[in-house]
Amino acid sequence: MICFVITWPRKTLKRLRELPGMPVHRIWSYDALLRAKTLPHATWIFTDFDRLSAWELELAAHVYRELESAGMRVLNDPGRSVGRFDLLASLRRAGRNDFSVWRASQRDAVNRFPVFLRTEAAHRGPITDLIPDAQALDRALDKALSDGYPLRDLMVVEYCAQPLPSGIFRKRAAFRVGDRLISTLAVHDTSWSAKHGRLGVADESLYQEEWESIGRCEHERELVEAFDVASLNYGRVDYSLVEGRVQIYEINSNPTIGRTLEHPSPWRVQSAAMAEKLLMDAFQRIDSSAGQEIRLRDQLLSRQRKADRFLLRSRWVI
């Protein structure tokens, strides 16, 4: 069995049970996990760290260590996870990425343009168009703060993208499941952000090229290095090629796993089927057989459970 731990109920994994070859699995909320006294023997995958408070991360890290000490396979250590900003900053310092990133509180340090704003948490993509200079950046930051975006969550990211010769943008992606890396479908768009893609902008040659890349997972070394920097062994990396070099944009610890059963391009349908099969093979590889439940004995977790019971019984406003 495989147990996923997430924050939002089933949104990203709601179609997982439809996939042929997916092992038996359960989806746990962090609320359920942190209130549990016993946990089943399984492979555990922790996700959604950007949606947890520091205290929740600490508690989850204690659960991770209990599971690991009991001999279970556990993916993604909450105590070692690296957020989006620190990941991009580390990749830039190491020379793996060619673009810079700054916190909004460092606006005076921004010395490379164009840039755009995005949030460190959530997965909403850019919240501005490209910003050409420091004066425009000041205006964009002031507007973002007026709109209610928290200062500590705002990032300034240097633009780094390159269209294909046809003029469209391609954002690539790959899953990591344990020690396996699986290429998945790319996003093709007329916009540089390439958040969701646009049907009809890619031609058959691009879809055929995608099919040829699925089985061999291009750029594996660079992608595994990025996952290692993020201290993640489960998730999906989004990246692109700029002047032939891999540029990592983010790693999502709780990626949506969907299906593409219909598409105008038969190459695209074949690519989706191949990527799905490889992903299911990877999940089967990390699956754990049934075993004895473990009792959580960590004192910090025990104290938190008692506090949670008190709060659940008490409905009050001060």
C-alpha positions in Angstrom: 0.0 0.0 0.0 1.0 3.6 -0.6 -0.2 6.5 1.6 -0.1 10.0 0.3 -0.3 12.9 2.7 -1.8 16.1 1.3 -3.5 19.3 2.5 -6.4 19.7 0.1 -8.9 16.8 -0.1 -8.1 14.7 -3.1 -7.8 17.5 -5.7 -4.5 16.5 -7.2 -5.0 12.7 -6.8 -8.7 12.3 -7.5 -8.2 10.3 -10.7 -5.4 8.1 -9.3 -7.8 5.1 -8.8 -8.7 5.2 -12.5 -5.2 4.4 -13.6 -4.5 0.8 -14.6 -1.7 -0.7 -12.5 -1.9 1.8 -9.6 -1.2 -0.1 -6.3 -3.7 0.0 -3.5 -3.3 3.5 -1.9 -4.9 5.8 0.7 -4.9 9.6 0.8 -4.4 11.2 4.2 -4.9 14.8 5.2 -2.3 16.3 7.5 -5.1 16.8 10.1 -5.8 13.1 10.1 -2.1 12.2 10.2 -1.2 14.5 13.1 -4.2 13.2 15.2 -3.5 9.5 14.6 -2.1 7.3 17.3 -1.3 4.4 15.0 -0.4 4.3 11.3 -0.6 1.4 8.8 2.4 -0.3 7.3 2.9 1.3 3.9 5.1 3.4 1.7 4.4 7.0 2.8 4.7 10.1 0.6 4.6 13.5 2.2 3.6 16.5 0.0 2.3 20.0 0.0 5.0 21.6 2.2 4.4 25.1 0.8 0.9 25.0 2.3 2.0 24.0 5.8 2.9 26.3 8.7 6.3 25.9 10.3 4.7 24.2 13.3 2.9 21.7 11.0 6.1 21.0 9.2 7.9 20.3 12.5 5.1 17.9 13.5 5.1 16.2 10.1 8.9 15.8 10.3 8.4 13.9 13.7 5.9 11.6 12.0 8.3 11.0 9.1 11.1 10.0 11.6 8.8 7.6 13.4 7.8 5.9 10.2 11.4 5.7 9.0 12.6 4.3 12.4 9.9 1.6 12.0 11.5 0.5 8.8 9.0 1.9 6.4 9.8 3.5 3.0 9.1 7.3 3.3 9.5 9.8 0.6 10.0 13.6 1.0 11.2 14.6 4.5 9.2 17.6 5.7 12.1 18.6 7.9 14.6 18.9 5.0 12.3 20.2 2.3 13.4 23.4 0.4 10.8 26.0 -0.7 10.5 27.5 -4.1 12.7 30.5 -3.4 15.5 28.7 -1.7 15.5 26.1 -4.5 15.8 28.7 -7.3 18.4 30.7 -5.3 20.5 27.5 -4.7 20.3 26.5 -8.3 21.4 30.0 -9.4 24.4 30.0 -7.0 25.5 26.6 -8.2 25.4 27.8 -11.8 22.7 25.3 -12.8 20.1 28.0 -13.5 20.9 31.2 -15.5 18.3 33.4 -13.9 18.2 35.2 -10.5 15.5 35.4 -7.9 14.9 37.9 -5.1 12.5 38.3 -2.2 10.1 41.2 -2.5 11.8 42.8 0.6 15.0 42.9 -1.5 13.6 45.1 -4.2 16.6 47.4 -4.1 18.9 44.5 -4.9 17.1 43.6 -8.2 19.6 44.4 -11.0 18.5 42.3 -13.9 15.4 42.9 -16.0 12.9 42.0 -17.2 11.4 40.3 -14.2 7.9 39.2 -13.0 6.2 38.6 -9.6 4.9 35.4 -8.2 4.2 33.9 -4.8 6.4 31.4 -3.1 3.5 29.3 -1.9 0.6 28.1 -4.1 0.8 27.2 -7.7 -0.9 30.1 -9.4 2.0 31.0 -11.7 3.1 34.6 -12.4 0.9 37.3 -11.0 2.2 40.1 -13.3 3.3 40.5 -16.9 7.0 41.1 -17.6 8.3 44.1 -15.7 11.0 46.1 -17.6 12.7 48.3 -15.0 13.1 49.3 -11.3 10.4 51.9 -11.5 7.8 49.5 -12.9 8.9 47.0 -10.3 8.1 49.4 -7.5 4.7 50.0 -9.0 4.0 46.3 -9.4 5.1 45.5 -5.8 3.0 48.3 -4.4 -0.1 47.0 -6.3 0.5 43.4 -5.2 0.7 44.5 -1.6 -2.5 46.6 -2.0 -4.2 43.6 -3.5 -3.4 41.6 -0.4 -0.5 39.5 -1.3 1.7 39.0 1.8 5.2 40.7 1.5 7.0 37.6 2.8 5.4 35.4 0.1 6.2 37.6 -2.9 9.2 36.7 -5.1 10.8 38.7 -7.9 12.0 36.3 -10.7 14.2 37.1 -13.6 12.6 36.2 -17.0 14.3 33.2 -18.6 12.5 31.6 -21.5 13.0 31.0 -25.1 10.5 30.2 -27.8 10.9 27.4 -30.3 11.7 28.3 -33.9 8.0 28.3 -34.6 7.5 31.1 -32.0 5.6 29.0 -29.4 6.9 28.2 -25.9 7.3 24.7 -24.6 7.5 23.9 -20.8 8.7 20.4 -20.1 8.0 18.3 -17.0 9.2 15.1 -15.4 8.0 13.1 -12.4 10.3 11.6 -9.7 9.1 8.6 -7.8 11.8 7.3 -5.5 14.8 6.6 -7.8 12.9 6.7 -11.0 12.5 9.7 -13.3 9.7 9.8 -15.8 9.2 12.3 -18.6 5.6 13.5 -18.9 3.7 15.7 -21.3 5.0 19.2 -22.1 2.9 22.4 -22.2 2.8 24.3 -25.5 1.6 27.9 -25.4 1.9 31.3 -27.2 2.6 32.9 -23.8 6.0 32.8 -22.1 4.5 31.7 -18.8 3.1 28.5 -20.4 1.0 27.8 -17.4 -1.8 25.6 -18.9 -1.0 25.4 -22.5 -3.1 26.1 -25.6 -4.7 23.5 -27.8 -3.7 23.7 -31.4 -0.5 25.7 -31.2 1.8 22.7 -31.5 2.2 20.8 -34.8 2.6 17.1 -35.3 6.4 17.3 -35.5 6.5 18.6 -31.9 4.2 15.9 -30.6 6.3 13.2 -32.4 9.4 14.7 -30.8 7.6 14.5 -27.4 6.8 10.8 -28.0 10.4 10.0 -28.8 11.6 11.7 -25.6 9.1 10.1 -23.1 10.8 6.7 -22.8 14.4 8.0 -22.4 13.8 11.0 -20.1 16.1 13.6 -21.5 18.2 15.8 -19.1 18.0 13.2 -16.3 21.2 14.3 -14.6 20.2 17.9 -14.3 16.7 17.1 -13.2 17.8 14.6 -10.5 20.3 17.2 -9.2 17.5 19.7 -8.9 15.4 17.2 -6.9 18.3 16.5 -4.7 18.8 20.2 -4.0 15.1 20.4 -3.1 15.5 17.3 -0.8 12.6 15.7 -2.7 12.3 12.2 -4.0 8.7 12.5 -5.1 7.2 15.3 -7.2 7.2 16.9 -10.6 9.8 19.3 -12.0 8.8 22.0 -14.5 11.6 23.2 -16.7 12.6 24.5 -20.1 15.6 24.8 -22.4 17.2 28.2 -23.0 20.1 28.4 -25.3 20.3 24.6 -25.0 20.6 24.7 -21.2 18.1 23.2 -18.7 16.4 25.9 -16.6 14.4 24.7 -13.6 11.3 26.7 -12.8 9.8 24.8 -9.8 9.3 21.4 -8.3 5.8 20.6 -7.1 5.7 18.0 -4.3 2.0 17.4 -4.9 1.5 17.4 -8.6 -1.8 16.6 -10.3 -1.9 13.2 -11.8 -4.5 13.1 -14.6 -5.1 11.3 -17.8 -5.1 12.3 -21.5 -7.3 9.8 -23.3 -8.3 12.0 -26.2 -6.4 14.5 -28.3 -6.3 15.6 -32.0 -2.8 14.3 -32.2 -2.3 10.5 -32.1 1.3 11.1 -31.1 0.1 13.0 -28.0 -2.3 10.1 -27.0 0.6 7.6 -27.3 2.9 9.8 -25.3 0.3 10.1 -22.5 -0.2 6.4 -22.4 3.5 5.7 -22.3 4.1 8.3 -19.5 1.1 6.9 -17.5 2.5 3.3 -17.8 6.0 4.4 -16.7 4.5 6.3 -13.8 2.5 3.3 -12.7 5.5 1.1 -13.0 7.4 3.5 -10.7 4.6 3.4 -8.1 4.6 -0.4 -8.2 8.3 -0.3 -7.6 7.9 1.6 -4.3 4.8 -0.2 -3.1 5.0 -1.9 0.3 3.4 -5.2 1.3 1.0 -5.4 4.3 2.6 -5.3 7.7 1.9 -4.5 11.3 0.7 -1.0 12.3 3.0 1.2 14.3 2.0 3.2 17.4 3.3 6.7 17.4 5.3 7.3 20.6 6.8 10.7 19.9 6.2 13.0 22.9 5.7 16.1 20.8 3.0 14.4 18.7 1.4 13.1 21.9 1.2 16.6 23.5 -0.2 18.0 20.2 -2.9 15.4 20.1 -4.0 16.3 23.6 -4.1 20.0 22.7 -6.1 19.2 19.5 -8.7 17.3 21.6 -9.1 20.2 23.9 -9.6 22.6 21.0 -12.0 20.4 19.3 -14.2 20.1 22.4 -14.1 23.9 23.0 -16.0 26.2 20.7 -15.2 29.7 21.8 -14.2 33.1 20.6 -12.0 35.4 22.6 
